[in-house]
Amino acid sequence: MPRVAALLDIPQISEIINVIDSETFERPIYAGNAIQTVKSLSNKKVITVRAPSFQAVGDQDSSPIENINSSENKKLSNTYQMN
C-alpha cells in the first residue's frame, strides 16, 4: 500500500480502528497505549484496516459482478483478464 500511496502522491493511513467520517479516522499508536485521530483532506484515501476492530458481516447472498467503464487516468492502472 505505501507504493500505491506514493504513486498517487497522497499519504497512507495505516491500521485504522474506527471511521469517524469520510475524512477522519482513529488508529492506535505507542503499541496500542494511545489512540491517534487522523484527518486526510485528499479526495482519494489509501488506508489499511486493523481487521479485529470491526465486526464480521457474516454470510450473505452473492452479489452480481458488473463490468463498468472507468473514467480514471488509465496510466495509473492496468487491467488483466484471467481465462
C-alpha positions in Angstrom: 0.0 0.0 0.0 2.8 2.5 0.6 3.7 2.2 -3.1 0.1 2.9 -4.2 0.0 6.0 -1.9 3.3 7.2 -3.3 2.2 6.8 -6.9 -1.0 8.7 -6.1 1.0 11.3 -4.2 -1.2 11.0 -1.1 -0.5 9.9 2.5 -1.3 6.4 3.6 -3.2 6.0 6.8 -2.3 2.6 8.4 -4.1 0.3 10.8 -7.3 2.3 11.3 -9.6 1.0 14.1 -12.5 3.5 13.6 -14.0 5.6 10.9 -15.4 8.9 12.3 -16.4 10.4 8.9 -15.1 10.4 5.3 -12.0 12.4 6.3 -11.3 11.4 9.9 -10.0 8.1 11.2 -8.6 6.7 14.5 -5.6 4.5 14.8 -3.5 3.1 17.7 -0.1 4.4 18.4 2.6 3.7 21.1 1.9 -0.1 20.9 -1.8 0.5 21.3 -1.5 2.5 24.5 -2.9 5.7 22.9 -5.4 6.4 20.0 -4.5 9.0 17.4 -7.1 10.8 15.4 -6.0 11.4 11.8 -7.7 13.6 9.2 -7.0 13.4 5.5 -8.3 16.1 3.2 -7.3 14.4 -0.1 -10.1 13.2 -2.3 -8.6 9.7 -2.5 -7.6 7.7 0.5 -5.1 4.8 0.9 -5.8 3.1 4.2 -5.2 -0.2 5.9 -7.6 -1.6 8.4 -6.9 -3.5 11.7 -9.5 -6.2 11.0 -10.3 -7.3 14.6 -11.6 -3.7 15.2 -14.6 -4.3 13.1 -17.4 -6.9 13.4 -17.6 -9.6 10.8 -20.5 -9.2 8.4 -21.5 -12.9 8.3 -22.8 -14.9 5.4 -24.7 -13.1 2.7 -26.2 -13.9 -0.7 -23.7 -13.5 -3.5 -23.7 -10.2 -5.4 -23.7 -9.8 -9.2 -20.5 -8.8 -10.8 -20.8 -5.8 -13.1 -18.3 -4.5 -15.6 -18.0 -0.7 -15.6 -16.0 1.7 -17.8 -13.5 3.7 -15.8 -13.1 7.4 -16.5 -9.9 7.4 -14.4 -6.5 8.1 -15.8 -5.5 4.8 -17.5 -1.8 5.4 -16.7 -2.5 4.7 -13.0 -3.9 1.2 -13.5 -3.7 -2.0 -15.6 -6.5 -4.4 -16.3 -5.7 -8.1 -16.5 -8.2 -10.8 -17.5 -7.8 -14.4 -16.3 -9.1 -17.2 -18.5 
